[in-house]
């Protein structure tokens, strides 16, 4: 089993994204370790010790995905007994040539940290979206739906809340969500009256009944709410309602939150506010 290090003088999110995308192409078992804010020679030397310890423990060279602005810190990391990869090395020169200007690397420029310092308006927009989403979770504040960019709809435990928060935090999208419960008369399910004025903003989520049963059983095992029969019934009723009302929806059973959000954005063409 190989140890994978994601190292950066910033959040290491870029290194993680690149590294995990590359590793997804290989059928190998790995141990992931992220070392963020390695921004001094002392921290870099500590990171090298960890890399070398991983090598000694396994006998296999750790794989290191890294992004650094400081050449000196980068050299320290590359002195380790790991295999180092910095994808920026492969792209900066040709992009610089195409744009006709030299790169001007700055620490913490990516993934929001530099954004929060330089483009405060864009950063504040995302924070406002997160606050809106928290205030409008689970149908708690329906009076604010005029402000919503999107309203996620579905029966209990279909991923509405995590998807809403991801859309807000990553893309600055004001995402409300509304749960369909027994109070909405699942047996004769209709779109709730409070949602009708906002039907063009609604996007539905659903799950395979077996998966919904498994998730609900972790909360209320043995209850009618978690029974497979009830899950089958609710899924059938809500999907029938989506089709009657012309509401786009997604079966999220086999998708991560990131994939669900990406599919929603692709289908709705909502404007992303984080770049």
C-alpha positions in Angstrom: 0.0 0.0 0.0 1.5 3.3 -1.1 1.4 6.5 1.0 0.3 9.6 -0.9 1.2 13.0 0.3 -0.6 16.2 -0.8 1.6 19.2 0.2 1.3 22.9 -0.3 2.2 26.3 1.1 -1.6 26.9 1.0 -4.6 24.8 1.6 -3.3 21.8 -0.5 -6.7 21.6 -2.1 -5.2 22.0 -5.6 -2.6 19.3 -4.9 -5.4 17.0 -3.5 -7.7 17.6 -6.5 -4.9 16.9 -9.0 -3.5 13.9 -7.2 -6.8 12.2 -6.5 -7.8 12.7 -10.1 -4.6 11.0 -11.3 -4.8 8.2 -8.8 -8.5 7.4 -9.7 -7.1 5.9 -12.9 -5.1 3.3 -11.1 -6.5 0.2 -9.2 -4.2 0.7 -6.1 -4.8 0.9 -2.4 -3.3 4.0 -0.9 -3.1 6.0 2.4 -3.8 9.7 2.0 -1.9 12.3 4.0 -2.4 16.1 3.5 0.1 18.6 4.8 -1.2 22.1 4.3 0.5 25.5 4.9 4.0 24.2 4.7 5.3 27.7 4.2 8.6 27.9 6.1 11.8 25.8 5.7 11.3 24.4 9.2 7.8 23.1 8.3 9.2 21.7 5.0 11.9 19.8 6.9 9.3 18.3 9.2 7.3 17.3 6.2 10.4 15.6 4.7 10.8 13.6 8.0 7.2 12.4 7.7 7.8 11.4 4.1 11.0 9.5 4.9 9.3 7.8 7.9 6.6 6.5 5.5 9.2 5.2 3.2 11.0 3.4 6.1 7.8 1.9 7.3 6.6 0.5 4.0 9.7 0.2 1.8 7.8 1.9 -1.0 8.5 5.4 -2.1 5.7 7.7 -1.1 4.1 9.6 -3.9 4.0 13.4 -3.4 1.7 15.8 -5.2 2.7 19.4 -4.3 2.3 23.0 -5.3 4.7 25.6 -4.0 5.5 29.2 -4.8 8.8 29.2 -2.9 11.5 27.4 -4.9 13.6 26.9 -1.7 10.7 25.1 0.1 10.0 23.1 -3.0 13.7 22.0 -3.1 13.5 20.8 0.5 10.4 18.7 -0.3 12.1 17.2 -3.4 15.1 16.2 -1.3 12.9 13.6 0.4 12.8 9.9 -0.5 9.4 10.3 -2.2 8.4 10.6 -5.9 7.4 14.2 -6.4 4.9 15.6 -8.9 4.0 19.2 -9.4 1.5 19.6 -12.3 2.0 23.3 -12.4 5.5 22.8 -13.8 3.9 21.2 -16.9 1.4 24.0 -17.6 2.8 27.4 -16.5 5.3 27.7 -19.3 3.0 26.9 -22.2 0.2 29.0 -20.8 2.6 31.9 -20.2 3.7 31.6 -23.9 0.1 31.5 -25.1 -1.0 34.6 -23.0 2.2 36.5 -23.8 2.8 37.4 -20.1 4.9 35.8 -17.4 3.3 34.0 -14.5 3.3 35.9 -11.2 3.0 33.2 -8.5 1.6 34.3 -5.1 1.1 32.1 -2.0 -2.5 31.3 -1.2 -3.8 32.6 -4.5 -6.1 29.6 -5.1 -9.1 28.2 -3.3 -10.5 31.3 -1.7 -7.7 32.5 0.6 -6.3 35.1 -1.8 -9.8 35.7 -3.0 -10.9 36.7 0.5 -8.1 39.3 0.7 -8.3 40.7 -2.9 -11.9 40.2 -4.0 -13.8 40.7 -0.8 -17.1 41.2 -2.6 -16.9 37.8 -4.2 -15.9 36.2 -0.9 -18.7 37.9 1.0 -21.2 36.7 -1.6 -20.3 33.1 -0.9 -20.6 33.6 2.8 -24.0 35.2 2.4 -25.0 32.2 0.3 -23.9 29.8 3.1 -25.8 31.8 5.7 -28.9 31.8 3.5 -28.7 28.1 3.0 -28.3 27.4 6.7 -31.3 29.6 7.5 -33.4 27.8 4.8 -32.6 24.2 5.6 -35.4 21.7 5.8 -38.2 24.1 5.0 -37.5 26.2 8.0 -37.9 29.6 6.5 -40.2 29.5 3.4 -40.8 33.3 3.5 -37.3 33.8 1.9 -37.8 31.6 -1.1 -38.0 34.6 -3.4 -34.2 35.0 -2.8 -33.4 31.3 -3.6 -31.4 30.4 -6.6 -32.6 26.8 -6.3 -34.9 24.8 -4.0 -34.0 21.2 -3.5 -37.0 18.9 -2.9 -37.2 15.3 -1.7 -38.3 12.9 1.0 -36.3 12.6 4.1 -32.7 11.6 3.9 -32.1 12.0 0.2 -29.1 14.3 0.5 -30.8 17.7 0.3 -28.9 19.4 3.1 -25.3 18.4 2.2 -26.0 19.2 -1.5 -27.4 22.6 -0.6 -24.4 23.4 1.6 -22.0 22.3 -1.0 -23.6 24.5 -3.7 -23.5 27.5 -1.3 -20.0 27.0 -0.1 -18.3 26.1 -3.4 -20.3 28.2 -5.8 -22.1 31.0 -3.9 -25.5 29.6 -4.8 -28.4 30.3 -2.4 -29.9 26.9 -2.1 -32.9 26.2 0.0 -34.3 22.8 0.6 -37.7 21.5 1.5 -38.5 18.0 2.9 -41.6 16.0 1.9 -43.0 14.3 5.0 -46.1 12.5 6.1 -47.6 16.0 6.8 -47.6 16.4 3.0 -49.9 13.4 2.5 -47.5 11.1 0.8 -50.3 8.8 -0.2 -51.9 11.5 -2.4 -48.8 13.5 -3.0 -49.1 17.0 -4.5 -46.6 19.8 -4.8 -47.0 21.8 -1.5 -48.8 25.1 -2.0 -46.0 27.1 -0.6 -43.7 25.8 -3.4 -46.0 26.5 -6.3 -45.0 30.1 -6.8 -41.4 28.9 -7.0 -41.8 25.8 -9.2 -39.2 27.0 -11.7 -36.6 27.0 -9.0 -37.3 23.4 -7.8 -35.0 20.5 -8.4 -35.8 17.1 -7.0 -33.6 14.5 -5.4 -34.5 10.8 -5.0 -32.7 7.5 -4.0 -33.1 3.9 -4.7 -35.5 2.5 -2.0 -32.9 0.0 -0.7 -30.3 2.7 -0.1 -32.9 5.0 1.5 -33.9 2.1 3.8 -30.2 1.7 4.8 -29.7 5.4 5.6 -33.0 5.7 7.6 -32.3 2.6 9.5 -29.1 4.1 11.0 -31.4 6.8 12.5 -34.5 4.9 13.4 -33.9 1.2 13.0 -37.1 -0.9 13.0 -39.4 2.0 12.6 -42.1 2.4 9.9 -40.2 5.4 8.7 -37.2 3.3 7.9 -39.0 0.2 6.6 -38.2 -0.9 3.0 -41.9 -0.9 2.2 -42.3 2.7 3.3 -39.2 3.8 1.4 -40.4 2.1 -1.8 -43.8 3.8 -1.4 -42.4 7.3 -0.8 -39.9 7.1 -3.6 -42.6 5.9 -6.0 -44.9 8.7 -5.0 -42.4 11.5 -5.1 -41.0 10.4 -8.5 -44.6 10.3 -9.9 -45.1 13.8 -8.5 -41.9 15.1 -10.1 -43.0 13.8 -13.5 -46.6 15.2 -13.2 -45.3 18.6 -12.3 -42.4 18.6 -14.8 -39.8 19.0 -12.1 -36.3 17.9 -13.1 -34.9 15.3 -10.6 -31.9 13.1 -10.0 -31.4 9.7 -8.5 -28.4 10.4 -6.4 -27.8 6.8 -5.2 -24.5 6.3 -6.9 -23.2 9.8 -6.8 -21.1 11.8 -4.3 -22.2 15.2 -3.1 -19.7 16.8 -5.5 -21.2 14.9 -8.5 -24.7 15.7 -7.5 -23.9 19.4 -7.4 -22.1 19.3 -10.7 -25.1 17.5 -12.4 -27.5 20.0 -11.0 -25.4 22.9 -12.2 -25.1 21.4 -15.6 -28.8 20.9 -16.0 -30.0 24.2 -14.5 -27.3 26.5 -15.9 -27.1 28.3 -12.5 -24.4 30.9 -12.4 -21.4 30.0 -10.4 -20.0 32.8 -8.2 -16.7 31.3 -7.3 -13.7 31.5 -9.6 
